[in-house]
Amino acid sequence: MTGELIIAIAERAVWVILLTSGPLLVVALVTGLIVSIFQATTQIQEQTLAFVPKIIAVLVAIVIFGPWILARVTAFAADIFDNLVRYIG
């Protein structure tokens, strides 16, 4: 197993992580921005108001994007397991 192969596997793993977590992070970011604008305009500074909508939005995003995320991660894991002999040898 060469160093280039290890770096390629790690690069692909990071790419899968970024790709699968991206939609959830974007949903949390947009929800946080909307809540912040709402808090600034109404001058309500309740701390829980910032967290509860983000949690709900991310849970809805998990329901929506969950099958796609699971397919990406399982495809990556299956590829790793399929080539395990090549990686070990």
Backbone torsions as a table, in degrees:
resi	resn	phi	psi	omega
1	MET	NA	119.9	-176.1
2	THR	-90.0	165.0	178.0
3	GLY	-64.7	-34.8	179.0
4	GLU	-64.7	-37.5	179.0
5	LEU	-67.2	-41.1	178.3
6	ILE	-62.9	-43.4	178.9
7	ILE	-65.6	-37.9	178.3
8	ALA	-64.7	-41.5	178.1
9	ILE	-65.8	-43.9	179.0
10	ALA	-64.3	-39.3	178.2
11	GLU	-63.4	-42.8	178.5
12	ARG	-66.0	-37.6	178.4
13	ALA	-64.9	-43.2	178.1
14	VAL	-64.0	-40.7	179.2
15	TRP	-62.3	-42.1	178.4
16	VAL	-64.5	-40.2	178.6
17	ILE	-63.3	-45.9	179.7
18	LEU	-64.9	-40.8	-177.9
19	LEU	-67.6	-39.6	-177.3
20	THR	-81.3	-28.8	179.5
21	SER	-88.6	-15.6	-177.3
22	GLY	-55.8	-51.8	-179.2
23	PRO	-59.6	-39.1	179.8
24	LEU	-68.1	-39.4	178.3
25	LEU	-67.0	-38.7	178.3
26	VAL	-65.5	-41.8	178.0
27	VAL	-62.3	-44.4	178.4
28	ALA	-63.9	-39.5	179.6
29	LEU	-65.2	-47.2	-179.1
30	VAL	-65.5	-42.1	178.0
31	THR	-63.1	-42.7	177.5
32	GLY	-62.6	-39.1	178.2
33	LEU	-65.2	-43.4	178.8
34	ILE	-63.4	-44.2	178.9
35	VAL	-64.5	-39.2	178.8
36	SER	-64.6	-41.5	176.7
37	ILE	-64.0	-41.5	177.5
38	PHE	-62.1	-43.9	179.7
39	GLN	-65.7	-37.0	-179.4
40	ALA	-70.2	-37.4	-178.7
41	THR	-76.4	-33.4	-179.1
42	THR	-96.0	-8.2	-178.0
43	GLN	58.6	32.0	173.0
44	ILE	-91.9	120.5	-176.9
45	GLN	-113.5	41.3	178.1
46	GLU	-78.0	127.5	-176.0
47	GLN	-68.7	-37.1	-178.1
48	THR	-69.9	-22.6	178.6
49	LEU	-64.1	-26.1	179.4
50	ALA	-79.1	-30.3	-172.8
51	PHE	-91.9	-40.8	-174.5
52	VAL	-61.5	-48.0	177.9
53	PRO	-63.0	-34.7	178.2
54	LYS	-65.4	-42.6	179.3
55	ILE	-62.2	-45.3	-179.9
56	ILE	-64.1	-43.5	-179.2
57	ALA	-64.2	-40.7	179.3
58	VAL	-68.5	-37.7	176.8
59	LEU	-63.6	-40.6	176.7
60	VAL	-65.2	-39.9	178.4
61	ALA	-65.0	-35.5	176.8
62	ILE	-64.3	-40.2	177.8
63	VAL	-64.1	-41.0	-177.9
64	ILE	-74.1	-49.6	-174.8
65	PHE	-91.7	-4.7	-176.2
66	GLY	-54.3	-50.4	-180.0
67	PRO	-60.9	-39.3	178.5
68	TRP	-66.7	-42.9	178.2
69	ILE	-62.4	-45.8	-179.7
70	LEU	-62.3	-39.6	178.5
71	ALA	-63.6	-42.7	179.3
72	ARG	-63.9	-46.2	-176.8
73	VAL	-68.9	-41.5	179.5
74	THR	-69.1	-33.3	176.0
75	ALA	-65.2	-40.5	177.2
76	PHE	-65.0	-45.2	179.5
77	ALA	-64.7	-40.3	178.5
78	ALA	-64.0	-38.2	177.5
79	ASP	-65.4	-40.8	177.4
80	ILE	-62.1	-46.5	-178.5
81	PHE	-69.1	-35.1	177.8
82	ASP	-64.8	-34.9	-178.4
83	ASN	-100.1	16.4	-176.7
84	LEU	-60.6	-38.1	179.0
85	VAL	-62.7	-39.9	178.4
86	ARG	-66.2	-37.4	-178.5
87	TYR	-71.6	-37.9	-178.1
88	ILE	-75.1	-42.5	-173.3
89	GLY	-74.3	NA	NA
